[in-house]
Amino acid sequence: MNSFISLFFFSLLSFFSLVSGAPIELSQRDVFVPPVILPNSHSVWKVGTTQTVKWDVSHPPSQITNTKAKIILVTNGLLDFEHPLADNLDVLSGSHQVKVPKVEPGKKYQIIVFGDSGNTGEVFQIVA
């Protein structure tokens, strides 16, 4: 009887793994990846100042299940999820003011607007 129960649960788990791995039709996807416009490669932010992060919302999908977004600072390709610059934003707002955190000056920074998916902007500079 134990082997029957084991076989039953194994079969059930196998079925669920097949179903969860099934491809989703493109029409069901609602991932919105708005391109970051500002900051760009010409931007220079100063620590402690307030700056505008701007992203393109001109072509959103017709249905978005997750409209909440956060703005993350990326340093040398590392995303700082522990200290978002902004959180719980409406991804369709298109811009948000953030305070530049106290970080090492450098030309290795990027911004990511992260909601359903993330879109990383161009590399820019932060000065002291």
NUMIPA-680067 format. One record per residue: residue in three letters; x, y, z of N, C-alpha, C, O, CB in turn. Coordinates in nm, 2 decimals. Glycine has a CB too. Example, Ala and Ser with C-alpha at 12.3 -4.5 7.8 and 13.67 -1.06 7.14 Angstrom:
residues 2
REC  res    n.xx    n.yy    n.zz   ca.xx   ca.yy   ca.zz    c.xx    c.yy    c.zz    o.xx    o.yy    o.zz   cb.xx   cb.yy   cb.zz
REC  ALA    1.32   -0.57    0.78    1.23   -0.45    0.78    1.32   -0.33    0.78    1.42   -0.33    0.85    1.13   -0.45    0.90
REC  SER    1.28   -0.22    0.71    1.37   -0.11    0.71    1.29    0.00    0.79    1.34    0.11    0.80    1.41   -0.06    0.57
***
This chain:
residues 128
REC  res    n.xx    n.yy    n.zz   ca.xx   ca.yy   ca.zz    c.xx    c.yy    c.zz    o.xx    o.yy    o.zz   cb.xx   cb.yy   cb.zz
REC  MET    0.08   -0.12    0.00    0.00    0.00    0.00    0.09    0.13    0.00    0.05    0.23   -0.06   -0.09    0.00    0.12
REC  ASN    0.20    0.12    0.07    0.29    0.24    0.07    0.34    0.28   -0.06    0.35    0.39   -0.10    0.41    0.21    0.17
REC  SER    0.37    0.17   -0.15    0.42    0.20   -0.28    0.31    0.26   -0.37    0.34    0.35   -0.45    0.48    0.07   -0.34
REC  PHE    0.19    0.22   -0.35    0.08    0.28   -0.42    0.06    0.43   -0.39    0.05    0.51   -0.48   -0.05    0.21   -0.39
REC  ILE    0.07    0.47   -0.26    0.06    0.61   -0.22    0.17    0.69   -0.27    0.16    0.80   -0.32    0.05    0.62   -0.06
REC  SER    0.29    0.63   -0.27    0.41    0.70   -0.32    0.40    0.72   -0.47    0.43    0.83   -0.52    0.54    0.62   -0.29
REC  LEU    0.35    0.62   -0.54    0.33    0.63   -0.69    0.23    0.74   -0.72    0.24    0.82   -0.81    0.29    0.50   -0.75
REC  PHE    0.12    0.74   -0.64    0.01    0.84   -0.66    0.06    0.98   -0.64    0.04    1.07   -0.73   -0.10    0.81   -0.56
REC  PHE    0.13    1.01   -0.53    0.19    1.14   -0.51    0.29    1.18   -0.61    0.30    1.30   -0.65    0.24    1.15   -0.37
REC  PHE    0.38    1.09   -0.65    0.48    1.12   -0.75    0.41    1.15   -0.88    0.45    1.25   -0.95    0.57    0.99   -0.77
REC  SER    0.30    1.08   -0.92    0.23    1.11   -1.04    0.16    1.25   -1.03    0.16    1.32   -1.13    0.12    1.00   -1.07
REC  LEU    0.11    1.28   -0.92    0.04    1.40   -0.90    0.14    1.52   -0.91    0.11    1.62   -0.97   -0.03    1.41   -0.77
REC  LEU    0.26    1.51   -0.85    0.36    1.61   -0.85    0.41    1.62   -0.99    0.44    1.74   -1.04    0.47    1.58   -0.76
REC  SER    0.43    1.51   -1.07    0.47    1.52   -1.20    0.37    1.60   -1.29    0.41    1.68   -1.38    0.49    1.38   -1.26
REC  PHE    0.25    1.57   -1.27    0.14    1.64   -1.34    0.15    1.79   -1.32    0.15    1.87   -1.41    0.00    1.59   -1.31
REC  PHE    0.16    1.83   -1.19    0.17    1.98   -1.16    0.29    2.04   -1.21    0.29    2.16   -1.26    0.16    1.99   -1.01
REC  SER    0.40    1.97   -1.22    0.52    2.03   -1.27    0.51    2.05   -1.42    0.56    2.14   -1.48    0.65    1.94   -1.24
REC  LEU    0.44    1.96   -1.49    0.42    1.97   -1.63    0.33    2.09   -1.66    0.35    2.17   -1.75    0.36    1.85   -1.69
REC  VAL    0.22    2.10   -1.58    0.13    2.21   -1.60    0.19    2.35   -1.58    0.17    2.44   -1.65    0.00    2.19   -1.51
REC  SER    0.27    2.36   -1.47    0.33    2.48   -1.43    0.44    2.52   -1.53    0.47    2.64   -1.55    0.39    2.48   -1.29
REC  GLY    0.50    2.43   -1.60    0.60    2.45   -1.70    0.55    2.48   -1.84    0.62    2.50   -1.93    0.70    2.34   -1.70
REC  ALA    0.41    2.47   -1.86    0.35    2.49   -1.99    0.37    2.63   -2.03    0.36    2.73   -1.95    0.20    2.45   -1.98
REC  PRO    0.40    2.65   -2.16    0.42    2.79   -2.21    0.29    2.87   -2.20    0.18    2.82   -2.21    0.47    2.79   -2.35
REC  ILE    0.30    3.00   -2.18    0.19    3.09   -2.17    0.18    3.16   -2.31    0.28    3.20   -2.37    0.21    3.20   -2.06
REC  GLU    0.06    3.17   -2.35    0.03    3.24   -2.48    0.08    3.39   -2.47    0.06    3.45   -2.36   -0.11    3.23   -2.53
REC  LEU    0.13    3.44   -2.57    0.18    3.58   -2.57    0.06    3.68   -2.53    0.09    3.78   -2.47    0.23    3.62   -2.70
REC  SER   -0.06    3.65   -2.57   -0.17    3.74   -2.54   -0.20    3.74   -2.39   -0.26    3.84   -2.35   -0.29    3.69   -2.62
REC  GLN   -0.15    3.64   -2.32   -0.18    3.64   -2.17   -0.07    3.72   -2.10   -0.09    3.75   -1.98   -0.19    3.50   -2.12
REC  ARG    0.04    3.74   -2.16    0.15    3.81   -2.09    0.12    3.96   -2.08    0.07    4.02   -2.17    0.28    3.78   -2.16
REC  ASP    0.16    4.01   -1.96    0.13    4.16   -1.94    0.26    4.22   -1.88    0.24    4.32   -1.80    0.01    4.18   -1.86
REC  VAL    0.37    4.17   -1.91    0.50    4.23   -1.86    0.52    4.36   -1.92    0.52    4.37   -2.05    0.62    4.13   -1.88
REC  PHE    0.55    4.46   -1.84    0.57    4.60   -1.89    0.72    4.63   -1.86    0.75    4.64   -1.74    0.47    4.70   -1.83
REC  VAL    0.80    4.66   -1.96    0.94    4.69   -1.94    0.96    4.83   -1.99    1.01    4.85   -2.11    1.03    4.59   -2.00
REC  PRO    0.93    4.94   -1.92    0.94    5.07   -1.97    1.08    5.12   -1.98    1.15    5.11   -1.87    0.86    5.17   -1.89
REC  PRO    1.13    5.16   -2.09    1.27    5.21   -2.10    1.30    5.33   -2.01    1.22    5.42   -2.01    1.31    5.24   -2.25
REC  VAL    1.41    5.32   -1.94    1.45    5.44   -1.86    1.51    5.55   -1.95    1.60    5.52   -2.03    1.56    5.39   -1.75
REC  ILE    1.46    5.67   -1.93    1.50    5.78   -2.01    1.61    5.86   -1.94    1.71    5.90   -1.99    1.38    5.87   -2.05
REC  LEU    1.58    5.89   -1.81    1.67    5.96   -1.72    1.69    5.89   -1.59    1.59    5.83   -1.54    1.62    6.10   -1.69
REC  PRO    1.81    5.88   -1.54    1.93    5.94   -1.59    1.98    5.86   -1.72    1.95    5.75   -1.74    2.04    5.93   -1.48
REC  ASN    2.06    5.94   -1.80    2.12    5.88   -1.92    2.27    5.89   -1.91    2.33    5.94   -1.80    2.07    5.94   -2.05
REC  SER    2.34    5.86   -2.01    2.49    5.86   -2.01    2.55    6.00   -1.99    2.67    6.01   -1.96    2.54    5.80   -2.14
REC  HIS    2.47    6.11   -2.01    2.52    6.24   -1.99    2.48    6.30   -1.85    2.53    6.41   -1.82    2.45    6.33   -2.10
REC  SER    2.41    6.22   -1.77    2.37    6.27   -1.64    2.48    6.26   -1.54    2.56    6.16   -1.54    2.25    6.18   -1.59
REC  VAL    2.48    6.36   -1.45    2.58    6.36   -1.34    2.49    6.40   -1.22    2.44    6.51   -1.21    2.70    6.47   -1.36
REC  TRP    2.48    6.31   -1.12    2.41    6.33   -1.00    2.50    6.36   -0.89    2.62    6.31   -0.89    2.32    6.21   -0.97
REC  LYS    2.46    6.45   -0.80    2.54    6.48   -0.68    2.48    6.42   -0.56    2.36    6.43   -0.54    2.56    6.64   -0.67
REC  VAL    2.56    6.36   -0.47    2.52    6.29   -0.35    2.43    6.40   -0.27    2.48    6.51   -0.25    2.64    6.24   -0.27
REC  GLY    2.32    6.35   -0.22    2.24    6.43   -0.13    2.13    6.52   -0.21    2.05    6.58   -0.14    2.32    6.52   -0.05
REC  THR    2.14    6.53   -0.34    2.05    6.61   -0.41    1.93    6.53   -0.45    1.93    6.41   -0.44    2.11    6.67   -0.54
REC  THR    1.82    6.60   -0.50    1.70    6.53   -0.54    1.71    6.53   -0.70    1.73    6.64   -0.76    1.57    6.60   -0.49
REC  GLN    1.69    6.42   -0.76    1.70    6.40   -0.90    1.57    6.33   -0.95    1.50    6.27   -0.88    1.82    6.32   -0.94
REC  THR    1.55    6.35   -1.08    1.43    6.29   -1.15    1.47    6.16   -1.22    1.56    6.16   -1.30    1.36    6.39   -1.24
REC  VAL    1.40    6.05   -1.19    1.41    5.93   -1.27    1.29    5.93   -1.36    1.18    5.95   -1.32    1.42    5.80   -1.18
REC  LYS    1.31    5.91   -1.49    1.20    5.92   -1.59    1.21    5.79   -1.68    1.32    5.75   -1.72    1.21    6.05   -1.68
REC  TRP    1.09    5.74   -1.71    1.09    5.62   -1.79    0.97    5.63   -1.89    0.87    5.71   -1.86    1.07    5.49   -1.71
REC  ASP    0.98    5.57   -2.00    0.88    5.58   -2.11    0.76    5.49   -2.09    0.77    5.37   -2.08    0.95    5.55   -2.25
REC  VAL    0.65    5.55   -2.08    0.52    5.48   -2.05    0.43    5.49   -2.17    0.31    5.47   -2.16    0.45    5.53   -1.93
REC  SER    0.48    5.53   -2.29    0.40    5.55   -2.41    0.34    5.42   -2.47    0.25    5.43   -2.55    0.48    5.63   -2.51
REC  HIS    0.39    5.31   -2.44    0.35    5.18   -2.50    0.32    5.07   -2.40    0.38    4.97   -2.41    0.44    5.14   -2.61
REC  PRO    0.24    5.09   -2.30    0.21    4.99   -2.21    0.12    4.88   -2.27    0.05    4.91   -2.36    0.15    5.04   -2.08
REC  PRO    0.13    4.76   -2.21    0.04    4.65   -2.26   -0.11    4.69   -2.22   -0.13    4.78   -2.13    0.07    4.51   -2.20
REC  SER   -0.21    4.63   -2.29   -0.35    4.67   -2.26   -0.39    4.63   -2.12   -0.48    4.69   -2.07   -0.44    4.60   -2.36
REC  GLN   -0.33    4.53   -2.07   -0.36    4.49   -1.93   -0.23    4.47   -1.85   -0.14    4.40   -1.90   -0.44    4.36   -1.93
REC  ILE   -0.22    4.53   -1.74   -0.11    4.52   -1.65   -0.16    4.47   -1.51   -0.24    4.54   -1.45   -0.02    4.65   -1.63
REC  THR   -0.12    4.35   -1.47   -0.17    4.30   -1.34   -0.09    4.36   -1.22   -0.14    4.37   -1.11   -0.16    4.15   -1.34
REC  ASN    0.04    4.40   -1.25    0.12    4.46   -1.14    0.16    4.60   -1.18    0.25    4.61   -1.26    0.24    4.37   -1.10
REC  THR    0.09    4.70   -1.13    0.13    4.84   -1.16    0.23    4.90   -1.06    0.27    5.01   -1.08    0.01    4.92   -1.17
REC  LYS    0.26    4.82   -0.96    0.36    4.88   -0.86    0.50    4.86   -0.90    0.53    4.75   -0.96    0.33    4.81   -0.72
REC  ALA    0.58    4.96   -0.88    0.72    4.95   -0.92    0.81    5.01   -0.81    0.76    5.07   -0.71    0.74    5.03   -1.05
REC  LYS    0.94    4.98   -0.82    1.04    5.04   -0.73    1.16    5.09   -0.82    1.18    5.04   -0.93    1.08    4.94   -0.62
REC  ILE    1.23    5.18   -0.77    1.35    5.23   -0.83    1.47    5.18   -0.75    1.48    5.21   -0.64    1.35    5.39   -0.85
REC  ILE    1.56    5.11   -0.82    1.68    5.05   -0.76    1.80    5.12   -0.82    1.81    5.14   -0.94    1.68    4.90   -0.78
REC  LEU    1.90    5.15   -0.74    2.03    5.19   -0.78    2.12    5.07   -0.81    2.12    4.98   -0.73    2.10    5.29   -0.68
REC  VAL    2.18    5.07   -0.93    2.27    4.96   -0.97    2.41    5.01   -0.96    2.44    5.12   -1.02    2.23    4.90   -1.11
REC  THR    2.50    4.94   -0.89    2.64    4.98   -0.88    2.73    4.87   -0.94    2.73    4.76   -0.88    2.68    5.02   -0.74
REC  ASN    2.80    4.89   -1.04    2.89    4.79   -1.11    2.81    4.66   -1.14    2.86    4.55   -1.12    3.00    4.76   -1.01
REC  GLY    2.68    4.68   -1.18    2.60    4.56   -1.21    2.53    4.50   -1.10    2.45    4.40   -1.12    2.68    4.46   -1.28
REC  LEU    2.55    4.55   -0.97    2.49    4.49   -0.86    2.37    4.57   -0.82    2.38    4.69   -0.80    2.59    4.48   -0.74
REC  LEU    2.25    4.51   -0.80    2.13    4.58   -0.77    2.11    4.58   -0.62    2.13    4.48   -0.55    2.01    4.50   -0.83
REC  ASP    2.08    4.70   -0.57    2.07    4.72   -0.42    1.92    4.72   -0.38    1.86    4.82   -0.36    2.13    4.86   -0.38
REC  PHE    1.87    4.59   -0.38    1.73    4.57   -0.34    1.70    4.61   -0.19    1.59    4.64   -0.16    1.69    4.42   -0.37
REC  GLU    1.81    4.60   -0.11    1.79    4.63    0.03    1.76    4.78    0.06    1.70    4.81    0.16    1.92    4.59    0.11
REC  HIS    1.80    4.87   -0.03    1.78    5.01   -0.02    1.72    5.07   -0.14    1.79    5.15   -0.21    1.91    5.08    0.02
REC  PRO    1.60    5.04   -0.18    1.54    5.11   -0.30    1.54    5.26   -0.28    1.51    5.31   -0.18    1.40    5.05   -0.33
REC  LEU    1.56    5.33   -0.39    1.55    5.47   -0.39    1.40    5.52   -0.38    1.37    5.62   -0.33    1.61    5.53   -0.52
REC  ALA    1.31    5.43   -0.43    1.17    5.46   -0.42    1.10    5.32   -0.43    1.14    5.23   -0.50    1.12    5.56   -0.53
REC  ASP    0.98    5.31   -0.36    0.91    5.19   -0.36    0.76    5.21   -0.37    0.71    5.32   -0.33    0.94    5.11   -0.23
REC  ASN    0.69    5.11   -0.41    0.54    5.12   -0.42    0.49    5.23   -0.51    0.40    5.30   -0.48    0.49    5.14   -0.28
REC  LEU    0.56    5.25   -0.62    0.52    5.36   -0.72    0.42    5.30   -0.82    0.42    5.18   -0.84    0.65    5.41   -0.79
REC  ASP    0.35    5.39   -0.89    0.27    5.35   -1.00    0.36    5.35   -1.12    0.41    5.45   -1.16    0.15    5.45   -1.02
REC  VAL    0.38    5.23   -1.18    0.47    5.22   -1.30    0.43    5.31   -1.42    0.51    5.34   -1.50    0.48    5.07   -1.34
REC  LEU    0.30    5.34   -1.42    0.25    5.42   -1.53    0.26    5.57   -1.51    0.23    5.65   -1.59    0.10    5.39   -1.55
REC  SER    0.32    5.61   -1.39    0.34    5.75   -1.37    0.45    5.81   -1.46    0.44    5.93   -1.49    0.38    5.77   -1.22
REC  GLY    0.55    5.74   -1.50    0.65    5.78   -1.59    0.77    5.86   -1.53    0.87    5.87   -1.60    0.59    5.87   -1.69
REC  SER    0.76    5.90   -1.40    0.87    5.97   -1.34    0.85    5.97   -1.19    0.74    5.95   -1.14    0.89    6.11   -1.40
REC  HIS    0.97    5.99   -1.12    0.96    6.00   -0.98    1.09    6.07   -0.93    1.20    6.05   -0.99    0.95    5.86   -0.91
REC  GLN    1.08    6.16   -0.83    1.19    6.22   -0.77    1.25    6.13   -0.66    1.18    6.07   -0.58    1.15    6.36   -0.70
REC  VAL    1.39    6.12   -0.67    1.46    6.04   -0.57    1.57    6.12   -0.51    1.63    6.22   -0.57    1.52    5.91   -0.63
REC  LYS    1.61    6.09   -0.38    1.73    6.15   -0.32    1.85    6.06   -0.35    1.84    5.94   -0.33    1.70    6.17   -0.17
REC  VAL    1.96    6.13   -0.40    2.08    6.05   -0.43    2.14    6.01   -0.30    2.18    6.10   -0.22    2.17    6.14   -0.52
REC  PRO    2.16    5.88   -0.28    2.22    5.83   -0.15    2.37    5.86   -0.14    2.44    5.89   -0.24    2.20    5.68   -0.14
REC  LYS    2.42    5.85   -0.02    2.56    5.87    0.00    2.64    5.74   -0.05    2.64    5.64    0.02    2.60    5.90    0.15
REC  VAL    2.70    5.76   -0.17    2.77    5.65   -0.23    2.91    5.70   -0.27    2.93    5.82   -0.28    2.69    5.59   -0.35
REC  GLU    3.00    5.61   -0.30    3.13    5.65   -0.36    3.11    5.72   -0.49    3.03    5.67   -0.58    3.22    5.52   -0.37
REC  PRO    3.18    5.83   -0.52    3.17    5.89   -0.65    3.22    5.79   -0.75    3.31    5.71   -0.73    3.26    6.02   -0.65
REC  GLY    3.16    5.80   -0.87    3.20    5.71   -0.98    3.12    5.72   -1.10    3.01    5.79   -1.10    3.21    5.57   -0.93
REC  LYS    3.16    5.65   -1.20    3.09    5.65   -1.33    3.03    5.51   -1.36    3.03    5.47   -1.48    3.18    5.69   -1.45
REC  LYS    2.99    5.44   -1.26    2.95    5.30   -1.27    2.81    5.28   -1.23    2.77    5.16   -1.20    3.04    5.22   -1.19
REC  TYR    2.72    5.38   -1.23    2.59    5.37   -1.17    2.48    5.36   -1.28    2.50    5.41   -1.40    2.56    5.49   -1.09
REC  GLN    2.37    5.29   -1.25    2.26    5.28   -1.34    2.13    5.28   -1.25    2.14    5.25   -1.13    2.27    5.15   -1.43
REC  ILE    2.02    5.30   -1.31    1.89    5.30   -1.25    1.81    5.19   -1.31    1.82    5.17   -1.43    1.82    5.43   -1.25
REC  ILE    1.74    5.11   -1.23    1.64    5.01   -1.28    1.51    5.04   -1.23    1.49    5.06   -1.11    1.69    4.87   -1.25
REC  VAL    1.41    5.05   -1.32    1.27    5.06   -1.28    1.22    4.92   -1.28    1.21    4.85   -1.38    1.18    5.16   -1.37
REC  PHE    1.18    4.87   -1.16    1.15    4.73   -1.14    1.01    4.71   -1.10    0.96    4.76   -0.99    1.25    4.67   -1.03
REC  GLY    0.93    4.64   -1.18    0.79    4.61   -1.15    0.77    4.46   -1.18    0.83    4.37   -1.11    0.69    4.70   -1.22
REC  ASP    0.69    4.43   -1.28    0.68    4.30   -1.33    0.81    4.25   -1.38    0.85    4.13   -1.37    0.57    4.29   -1.45
REC  SER    0.89    4.34   -1.44    1.02    4.31   -1.50    1.10    4.43   -1.47    1.05    4.53   -1.41    1.01    4.27   -1.65
REC  GLY    1.22    4.43   -1.51    1.30    4.55   -1.49    1.37    4.60   -1.61    1.40    4.52   -1.70    1.41    4.52   -1.38
REC  ASN    1.39    4.72   -1.62    1.46    4.78   -1.73    1.57    4.87   -1.68    1.54    4.97   -1.61    1.37    4.86   -1.82
REC  THR    1.69    4.84   -1.71    1.81    4.91   -1.66    1.84    5.02   -1.76    1.85    5.00   -1.88    1.93    4.82   -1.64
REC  GLY    1.86    5.14   -1.70    1.90    5.26   -1.78    2.05    5.26   -1.81    2.12    5.17   -1.78    1.86    5.39   -1.71
REC  GLU    2.09    5.37   -1.88    2.23    5.38   -1.92    2.32    5.41   -1.80    2.27    5.45   -1.69    2.25    5.50   -2.02
REC  VAL    2.45    5.38   -1.81    2.55    5.41   -1.71    2.56    5.56   -1.70    2.57    5.63   -1.80    2.68    5.34   -1.74
REC  PHE    2.56    5.61   -1.57    2.58    5.75   -1.54    2.67    5.78   -1.43    2.72    5.68   -1.37    2.44    5.82   -1.52
REC  GLN    2.70    5.90   -1.39    2.80    5.94   -1.29    2.73    6.00   -1.17    2.63    6.07   -1.18    2.90    6.04   -1.35
REC  ILE    2.79    5.96   -1.05    2.75    6.03   -0.93    2.88    6.09   -0.87    2.98    6.02   -0.86    2.68    5.92   -0.82
REC  VAL    2.87    6.22   -0.83    2.98    6.29   -0.77    2.95    6.32   -0.62    2.83    6.32   -0.58    3.01    6.42   -0.85
REC  ALA    3.06    6.36   -0.55    3.04    6.39   -0.41    2.98    6.53   -0.39    2.96    6.57   -0.28    3.18    6.39   -0.34
***
